[in-house]
């Protein structure tokens, strides 16, 4: 595959959203309005005292959904090629809704199984749509004429989908590393099943090749027709002018194809330089404006090379297209003419619409959009975005469940299509993804996307480097928290991290309790089937062997005894849970082990961290095979 890589690093102002200051307002469908901001005069949402100014949150209301909503994954809206139908997957309510964009009618929803958590939606052969069931381990094919659905098991954690019209094949990228190809015969077994790197996200057809993104890396894999990975491309690092702060690419939320070939990937970039968490004032994470926050949204555009003679992609171009502000860039859509892009910021509750060439050519030097760009505030809790035939924006909201049409010229709401389903308003969910105001400059989900981890190793002054920890699988039972065990419970996290470092408003005890309760509903990534069941059984025996000693610390339901101990790494650290271990590389408190095999190398602490020096390489392989099933 031939690709030209040009980087834009996009960010958006956390502009205040008029009339959207508390959770309770989203019950009234009639109150939905939109507004747009020009290239100047809007607030970044971060002040010298933080978004909350250190005071109590204005709205003390606590909402607890009877069915806990999953973390936001984004990218759940399809607008069909003829621009006549919107297909909205609803992971909060396990259903799919169809909106006729010509008549405005919302047709009866297509109900799925509890826990299916529908995600990506794409158009297939004429008259069909495919939906990835993130929690159901399957793909559902919908006949758009009859509304009949056909379910096909594909992998435990399907994520991205791509349809190749030339071959009539459907490609499915899975978080466990499977890349599965299905035919149009709904009863036939998979045509092909590859096992690539874990953490796959989206997939795009590019000629005879497939472009596959990874979520936490972020990285683009170029998969040739024979199934071999022939290239790996990552966006470049970025050095911020003036401040000379260095950022590296992080979480790749969404990848979409460009009309004339190539892709656009919306992702984050994280600060490489040390962050002062000891003596710094409030906002050591959030900063005081968009130029000092530790995380920024980003987009990388990759276009095909004009020459077939050169198989290698051009070197990534750094320093173009960034804005430097905005929270949770979970989705991106390309306009019908292919010249503009719309980036949805779920945490900031807004959209940045921009000419693509602007993002590929230059980088702003301050916190305002470039010429030709505009920021549009979004009512409610947005999760996905698309365009209609007239280039109006279509924004899917999880609360209240609806699709809002925003005018192409003004950004004002011209239509609201209410989707069926009960409210899933939940205070914990809201706090995790911002705080409900759209005014924070980062969210819990910025470093813990989908409740997991960003795969990064952060540098903190004075304690050193620490790898982000996953929140899935029930963290309340693993207290004290953080690698150093210095946070007694979620309340301590909220006080030190959410308020002081992130600049959030102080929350009532009831809202903190709701936050903690919702966190404990986050599920780990479903596990893929092991390649060798016999190796797993041998590894389990080694794990539980008293002479090896793994189970002496990693015991109980959470596979941790919650102690803070020195395992040969020079300092005492919390014994982490091993639940979901396979999905959260790198390993150890400092991320020194890129793989589980590396954990049993020099950086793993030696025999103070389980007596493994006497194990053979084959036994280490068996032990790793077992650990990957936890």
C-alpha positions in Angstrom: 0.0 0.0 0.0 1.2 3.5 -0.9 0.3 6.3 1.4 1.4 9.8 1.9 1.2 10.9 5.6 0.5 14.5 6.5 -0.4 15.3 10.0 -2.9 17.6 11.4 -3.3 17.9 15.1 -6.7 19.2 15.8 -8.2 20.6 18.9 -11.2 22.5 19.9 -12.2 25.1 22.4 -14.3 23.9 25.3 -16.8 26.7 24.6 -19.6 27.2 27.1 -22.8 25.7 25.9 -25.7 28.1 26.5 -28.5 26.4 28.4 -26.6 23.2 29.0 -25.3 23.7 32.5 -26.9 20.8 34.3 -27.8 17.3 33.8 -31.5 17.6 34.3 -32.2 19.9 31.3 -31.8 17.1 28.7 -35.3 15.7 29.5 -36.9 18.4 27.4 -36.7 17.7 23.7 -38.1 21.0 22.8 -35.2 22.8 24.5 -32.6 21.5 21.9 -30.9 24.4 20.2 -27.6 24.7 18.5 -25.2 27.6 18.1 -22.0 28.3 16.2 -18.9 30.3 17.1 -16.8 32.2 14.5 -13.0 32.2 14.4 -12.8 34.5 17.3 -14.3 35.5 20.6 -15.1 32.1 22.2 -13.8 30.8 25.4 -11.4 27.9 25.7 -13.2 26.9 28.9 -10.1 26.8 31.1 -9.5 29.6 33.6 -6.8 30.3 36.1 -8.8 28.5 38.7 -10.0 25.6 36.4 -13.3 24.9 34.9 -14.9 24.6 38.3 -12.9 27.3 40.0 -12.5 25.0 43.0 -16.1 25.5 44.2 -18.9 23.0 44.5 -20.7 21.9 41.4 -23.8 24.0 40.7 -26.1 21.1 40.2 -26.2 18.6 43.1 -28.6 16.3 41.3 -27.6 12.6 41.2 -28.9 10.5 38.3 -28.3 6.7 38.4 -29.4 4.8 35.3 -31.1 1.5 36.1 -29.0 0.0 33.3 -25.5 1.4 33.5 -24.5 2.9 30.1 -21.1 1.8 28.7 -18.3 4.3 28.2 -18.5 6.4 25.0 -16.8 4.7 22.0 -18.1 7.1 19.3 -18.6 6.5 15.6 -22.1 4.9 15.9 -23.9 6.8 13.1 -24.2 5.8 9.4 -25.6 8.1 6.7 -26.3 6.0 3.6 -24.6 6.9 0.3 -27.9 8.2 -1.1 -28.1 10.5 2.0 -31.7 9.3 2.5 -31.3 7.3 5.7 -29.5 7.6 9.0 -28.8 4.4 10.9 -28.0 5.0 14.5 -26.5 2.3 16.7 -27.4 2.8 20.4 -24.9 1.0 22.7 -26.7 2.5 25.8 -30.0 0.8 24.9 -28.9 -2.2 22.8 -30.8 -1.2 19.7 -30.6 0.3 16.2 -32.8 3.1 15.0 -33.5 4.3 11.4 -34.2 7.9 10.5 -35.7 8.8 7.1 -33.8 12.0 6.3 -36.3 12.9 3.6 -39.6 12.6 5.5 -38.1 13.0 9.0 -39.8 9.8 10.2 -38.1 7.6 12.8 -39.0 4.0 12.2 -39.5 1.4 14.9 -36.2 0.5 16.5 -34.5 -2.8 15.8 -33.9 -4.4 19.3 -30.8 -6.4 20.0 -29.8 -8.6 23.0 -29.0 -7.1 26.3 -25.3 -6.3 26.5 -24.7 -6.4 22.7 -23.5 -2.8 22.7 -23.8 -2.0 19.0 -20.9 0.1 17.7 -19.6 0.8 14.2 -22.2 0.9 11.4 -21.4 0.7 7.7 -23.2 0.3 4.4 -22.8 -3.0 2.7 -24.1 -4.4 -0.6 -27.1 -2.3 -1.9 -29.9 -2.3 0.6 -27.9 -3.6 3.5 -26.1 -2.3 6.6 -23.7 -4.0 9.0 -23.4 -3.3 12.7 -20.5 -4.5 15.0 -21.8 -5.8 18.3 -19.0 -4.8 20.6 -20.3 -6.8 23.6 -22.1 -9.5 21.6 -19.2 -10.9 19.7 -21.0 -10.7 16.4 -21.9 -8.7 13.3 -25.6 -8.0 12.5 -26.5 -7.5 8.9 -29.7 -5.5 8.3 -31.9 -5.7 5.2 -32.9 -2.0 5.0 -36.0 -2.8 3.0 -37.5 -5.5 5.1 -35.8 -4.6 8.4 -34.8 -8.2 8.9 -31.6 -8.8 10.9 -29.1 -11.7 10.6 -26.5 -12.3 13.3 -23.1 -13.8 12.6 -20.6 -14.6 15.3 -17.2 -13.2 14.3 -14.9 -12.6 17.3 -15.3 -11.8 21.1 -14.7 -8.0 20.6 -15.6 -6.7 17.1 -14.7 -3.1 16.6 -14.2 -1.8 13.0 -16.0 -2.7 9.8 -15.2 -2.2 6.1 -17.1 -3.4 3.0 -15.3 -4.0 -0.3 -17.8 -3.6 -3.2 -15.3 -5.0 -5.7 -15.1 -8.4 -3.9 -18.4 -8.3 -2.0 -16.5 -9.0 1.2 -16.9 -7.6 4.7 -13.8 -7.1 6.8 -14.1 -7.0 10.6 -11.3 -5.7 12.9 -11.4 -7.0 16.5 -9.8 -5.8 19.7 -8.3 -9.2 20.3 -6.2 -8.9 17.1 -8.4 -10.9 14.8 -9.1 -9.6 11.3 -12.0 -11.6 9.9 -13.3 -11.6 6.4 -16.9 -12.6 5.7 -18.7 -13.3 2.4 -22.2 -12.1 1.4 -23.5 -15.6 2.1 -24.9 -15.1 5.6 -24.7 -18.8 6.4 -21.1 -19.3 5.2 -18.1 -19.5 7.5 -15.5 -16.8 7.4 -13.5 -16.5 4.2 -10.4 -15.7 6.2 -9.3 -15.1 9.8 -6.0 -13.5 10.5 -4.4 -12.9 13.9 -2.6 -9.5 14.0 -1.6 -7.3 16.9 -4.1 -6.8 19.7 -6.0 -3.6 20.1 -7.3 -3.3 16.5 -9.9 -0.5 15.9 -11.0 0.5 12.4 -10.5 -1.0 9.0 -10.6 0.7 5.5 -10.3 -0.9 2.1 -7.5 0.7 0.0 -7.2 -0.9 -3.4 -6.1 -4.5 -2.8 -4.8 -3.7 0.7 -6.5 -3.1 4.1 -5.6 -0.2 6.4 -6.2 -1.2 10.0 -5.8 1.2 12.9 -5.0 0.3 16.5 -6.8 2.1 19.4 -4.3 2.8 22.1 -1.0 2.9 20.1 -2.0 4.7 17.8 -0.7 2.9 14.7 -1.8 2.1 11.2 -1.2 -1.4 9.9 -1.0 -1.9 6.1 -2.2 -5.4 5.4 -1.4 -6.8 1.9 -3.7 -9.0 -0.1 -2.0 -12.1 1.2 -2.6 -11.1 4.8 0.9 -9.9 5.6 1.5 -6.7 7.5 3.8 -4.8 5.0 4.0 -1.4 6.7 3.4 0.2 10.1 2.9 4.0 10.3 2.5 6.2 13.3 1.8 9.9 13.4 4.9 12.0 14.2 5.8 13.6 17.5 5.0 17.3 17.8 7.0 20.1 19.5 4.8 23.0 20.5 6.2 26.3 19.3 7.2 28.8 22.0 6.6 26.4 24.9 8.9 23.8 23.3 6.8 21.1 24.9 6.9 17.7 23.2 3.9 15.5 22.5 3.5 12.0 21.2 0.6 10.4 19.4 -2.0 8.6 21.6 -5.4 7.0 21.5 -6.8 6.7 17.9 -10.6 7.1 18.4 -11.7 6.8 14.7 -10.4 6.3 11.2 -12.5 7.0 8.1 -11.8 6.7 4.4 -11.4 9.8 2.2 -13.4 10.0 -1.1 -10.4 9.8 -3.4 -8.4 7.3 -1.4 -6.5 7.5 1.9 -7.8 8.0 5.4 -8.2 10.5 8.2 -7.5 9.3 11.7 -8.7 11.4 14.7 -6.6 10.7 17.8 -5.0 12.4 20.8 -1.5 13.5 21.5 0.0 13.4 25.0 2.7 15.4 26.7 6.1 13.7 26.9 7.7 16.2 29.3 7.4 15.8 33.1 4.2 17.0 34.8 4.7 18.7 38.2 2.2 17.1 40.6 3.8 18.1 43.9 4.3 21.8 44.0 2.3 23.0 41.0 -0.9 24.9 41.6 -4.3 23.6 40.6 -4.6 22.4 37.0 -1.3 20.6 36.6 -3.1 18.4 34.1 -5.7 20.8 32.7 -3.3 23.8 32.3 -4.5 27.3 32.2 -5.4 27.6 28.5 -5.2 25.3 25.4 -1.4 25.8 25.2 -0.7 24.3 28.6 -3.0 21.3 28.8 -1.3 17.9 28.8 -3.5 16.3 26.2 -4.7 17.6 22.8 -6.8 16.2 20.1 -5.2 15.4 16.8 -5.9 14.2 13.2 -3.6 12.5 10.8 -4.4 12.6 7.1 -2.9 9.9 4.9 -3.2 10.2 1.1 -2.0 7.9 -1.6 1.2 8.6 -3.4 0.7 9.5 -7.1 3.4 7.1 -8.3 3.0 3.4 -8.2 6.7 2.9 -8.5 7.4 3.9 -4.9 5.9 1.3 -2.4 6.8 3.2 0.7 4.8 6.0 2.3 6.2 9.5 2.4 7.6 10.5 5.8 5.0 11.9 8.2 4.9 15.7 8.1 4.9 17.3 11.6 3.8 20.7 12.7 0.6 21.2 10.6 -3.1 21.4 11.2 -3.3 21.5 15.0 -5.6 23.7 17.1 -4.6 22.6 20.6 -7.9 22.5 22.5 -10.9 20.2 23.0 -11.8 17.0 24.8 -12.5 13.4 23.6 -12.4 13.5 19.8 -14.5 10.4 19.3 -15.6 10.8 15.7 -14.9 12.4 12.4 -17.0 12.7 9.2 -16.1 13.9 5.7 -18.4 16.3 3.8 -20.1 15.0 0.6 -17.8 17.0 -1.6 -14.7 15.6 0.2 -13.3 19.0 1.0 -14.3 19.5 4.7 -14.2 17.5 7.8 -16.2 17.6 11.0 -14.6 16.4 14.3 -16.9 15.6 17.2 -15.6 16.4 20.7 -17.8 14.5 23.1 -16.2 15.9 26.2 -16.5 19.5 25.0 -19.9 19.0 23.5 -19.1 20.6 20.2 -17.9 20.1 16.6 -15.0 21.6 14.7 -15.7 21.9 11.0 -12.7 22.7 8.9 -11.4 22.5 5.3 -9.1 19.5 5.1 -6.4 21.4 3.2 -6.2 23.9 6.1 -5.4 21.1 8.5 -2.8 19.6 6.2 -0.9 22.9 5.6 -0.5 24.8 8.8 -0.7 24.9 12.6 -2.2 27.8 14.6 0.0 29.6 17.1 -2.7 30.4 19.6 -6.0 29.1 20.9 -8.3 30.3 18.1 -9.4 28.4 15.0 -7.7 29.0 11.6 -9.4 30.8 8.8 -12.2 28.8 7.3 -12.8 26.8 10.5 -15.8 27.1 12.8 -16.8 25.7 16.2 -20.4 24.5 16.6 -21.9 23.9 20.1 -23.9 20.7 20.4 -26.9 20.2 22.8 -27.1 17.1 24.9 -24.4 14.4 25.1 -23.0 13.8 21.6 -21.4 10.5 20.5 -21.3 10.5 16.7 -21.5 12.7 13.6 -22.3 12.6 9.9 -23.4 14.8 6.9 -26.6 14.9 5.0 -26.9 15.6 1.2 -26.9 19.4 1.8 -23.8 19.3 4.0 -25.8 19.9 7.1 -24.3 18.2 10.2 -26.1 15.3 11.8 -25.1 14.7 15.4 -26.2 11.6 17.4 -26.9 12.2 21.1 -26.9 9.5 23.7 -28.9 11.8 26.0 -31.6 12.5 25.2 -31.6 9.7 22.5 -31.9 11.6 19.3 -30.2 12.8 16.1 -29.9 16.6 15.7 -29.6 18.3 12.3 -27.5 21.4 12.4 -27.7 23.9 9.5 -24.7 24.0 7.2 -24.3 27.8 7.2 -25.4 28.8 10.8 -24.8 25.7 12.9 -28.3 26.1 14.4 -30.5 23.1 15.1 -33.1 22.9 12.3 -34.5 19.5 13.2 -34.4 17.0 16.0 -35.3 13.3 15.5 -36.2 11.7 18.8 -35.0 8.1 19.0 -36.9 5.5 21.1 -35.6 4.3 24.4 -35.5 5.0 28.1 -33.2 7.6 29.6 -29.7 6.4 30.4 -28.7 9.6 32.2 -26.1 8.7 34.8 -24.1 11.1 36.9 -21.1 8.8 37.0 -21.0 8.5 33.3 -21.3 12.2 32.9 -18.5 13.0 35.3 -16.2 10.5 33.6 -16.6 12.1 30.2 -16.2 15.7 31.2 -18.5 16.9 33.9 -21.6 17.8 32.0 -20.7 21.5 31.3 -18.4 21.0 28.3 -16.0 23.4 29.9 -13.2 21.1 31.2 -10.0 20.9 29.1 -9.7 17.1 29.6 -11.8 14.3 31.0 -11.2 11.1 32.9 -11.9 9.3 29.6 -9.0 11.3 28.0 -6.5 9.0 29.7 -8.9 6.1 30.3 -10.6 5.8 26.9 -13.6 3.5 27.1 -12.8 3.0 30.8 -9.5 1.3 30.0 -6.1 2.9 29.7 -4.3 4.9 27.0 -1.3 2.7 26.8 1.0 5.6 27.7 3.8 6.0 30.2 3.5 9.5 31.8 6.4 11.3 33.5 5.5 13.0 36.8 7.7 15.2 39.0 8.9 14.2 41.5 7.8 10.5 41.5 9.0 9.5 38.1 7.3 7.6 35.3 4.0 5.8 35.7 1.9 3.7 33.2 -1.8 4.5 33.0 -3.8 1.9 34.7 -7.1 0.4 33.4 -10.3 1.0 35.3 -12.2 -2.0 34.0 -13.2 -5.0 36.1 -14.1 -3.3 39.4 -11.5 -1.0 40.8 -13.2 -0.2 44.1 -12.2 -3.7 45.4 -8.5 -3.0 44.7 -8.0 0.1 46.9 -5.7 1.7 47.8 -5.4 3.1 44.3 -2.7 4.4 42.0 0.7 2.6 41.6 2.0 4.1 44.8 -1.1 3.2 46.8 -1.4 6.8 47.8 -5.1 7.2 47.1 -7.2 5.5 49.7 -10.4 5.4 47.6 -12.3 7.1 44.8 -13.1 10.0 47.0 -9.3 10.7 47.3 -9.0 10.4 43.5 -11.8 12.9 43.0 -10.2 15.4 45.4 -6.6 15.2 44.2 -6.9 14.3 40.6 -10.4 15.5 39.4 -10.4 18.7 41.3 -6.8 19.8 41.8 -5.0 18.4 38.8 -7.8 18.4 36.3 -9.5 21.6 37.5 -12.9 20.1 38.0 -15.6 21.3 40.3 -15.9 19.8 43.8 -18.5 17.1 43.9 -20.9 16.2 46.7 -20.5 12.8 48.5 -23.6 11.5 46.7 -22.2 12.4 43.3 -18.8 10.8 44.2 -20.6 7.7 45.2 -22.5 7.6 41.9 -19.2 8.0 40.1 -17.6 5.2 42.0 -20.6 2.9 41.4 -20.6 3.6 37.6 -16.8 3.0 37.4 -17.4 -0.5 38.8 -19.7 -1.4 35.9 -16.9 -1.0 33.3 -16.2 -4.3 31.7 -12.8 -5.5 30.5 -12.4 -6.2 26.8 -13.8 -9.6 26.0 -11.1 -12.2 25.7 -10.1 -14.0 22.5 -9.9 -17.8 22.4 -6.3 -19.0 23.3 -4.3 -20.5 20.5 -3.2 -23.4 22.6 -5.5 -24.7 25.4 -2.8 -27.2 26.6 -0.3 -24.4 27.1 -3.0 -22.5 29.1 -3.5 -25.4 31.4 0.3 -25.8 31.9 0.6 -22.1 32.6 -2.2 -22.2 35.1 -0.4 -24.9 37.0 2.8 -22.8 37.1 0.8 -19.7 38.2 -0.6 -21.6 41.2 2.6 -23.4 42.0 3.8 -22.3 45.5 7.4 -22.6 44.4 6.8 -20.0 41.7 4.6 -17.8 43.9 2.4 -15.8 41.5 -0.8 -16.7 43.3 0.6 -15.6 46.7 0.0 -11.9 45.7 -2.4 -12.3 42.7 -5.2 -14.1 44.4 -9.0 -13.7 44.9 -11.6 -12.5 42.4 -9.6 -9.5 41.4 -6.3 -11.4 41.4 -4.7 -8.9 43.8 -4.1 -8.9 47.6 -4.2 -5.0 47.5 -0.8 -4.8 49.2 1.9 -2.2 48.4 5.2 -4.2 48.1 8.6 -4.0 46.5 8.9 -6.8 43.9 12.5 -6.0 43.1 11.9 -2.8 41.2 13.5 -0.5 43.8 10.3 0.8 45.5 7.0 -0.5 46.9 4.1 -0.4 44.4 0.5 -1.7 44.5 -0.1 -5.2 43.4 -2.2 -4.7 40.3 -5.2 -6.8 39.4 -4.5 -9.2 36.5 -8.0 -9.0 35.1 -7.9 -8.1 31.4 -4.1 -8.2 31.4 -3.7 -9.2 27.7 -5.3 -5.9 26.6 -3.2 -3.5 28.5 0.4 -3.5 27.4 2.9 -2.1 28.3 3.5 -3.7 31.7 5.0 -2.8 35.1 4.6 0.5 36.8 7.0 2.2 34.4 5.9 0.4 31.2 9.4 -1.1 30.9 7.9 -4.4 29.6 6.5 -4.0 26.1 5.1 -7.5 26.2 4.2 -10.1 28.9 7.3 -12.0 27.9 9.4 -8.9 28.6 8.0 -8.8 32.1 10.0 -11.9 32.8 13.2 -10.2 31.6 15.6 -7.8 33.3 13.0 -5.1 34.2 10.5 -7.5 35.9 12.2 -7.4 39.3 13.8 -10.9 39.3 12.8 -13.6 41.7 11.4 -11.1 44.2 8.6 -10.9 41.6 7.7 -14.6 41.5 10.5 -17.2 41.3 10.7 -17.5 37.6 14.5 -17.6 36.9 14.5 -21.4 36.9 11.7 -21.7 34.4 12.5 -22.7 30.9 11.6 -20.5 27.9 8.8 -23.0 27.1 7.4 -22.7 30.6 7.5 -18.9 30.3 5.5 -19.3 27.1 3.0 -21.4 29.0 2.7 -18.9 31.8 2.1 -16.1 29.4 -0.5 -18.1 27.6 -2.4 -18.4 30.9 -2.0 -14.8 31.9 -3.5 -13.8 28.6 -6.7 -15.6 29.5 -7.3 -13.7 32.8 
